[in-house]
Amino acid sequence: MRTTTRPSWGAKLASRMRGQSGMSTAEYAVGTLAAVAFAGILLKVLTSGPVQSALSDLIERALA
């Protein structure tokens, strides 16, 4: 007598995901927009007065 085993939920998920290769154009657009927004916020924070003075103090202490 032969017994059959059912595939685990991980195996089922993996078999379903194999057909998905990469992002679609809309996903690229959203990802790019999020990256640009994050870069803009980071630029704004790093160019603010308190952060610039803290960074310059840190660099001066490291070089001294």
Buried (B, 14 or more C-beta within 10 A) or exposed (E): EEEEEEEEEEEEEEEEEEEEEEEEEEEEEEEEEEEEEEEEEEEEEEEEEEEEEEEEEEEEEEEE
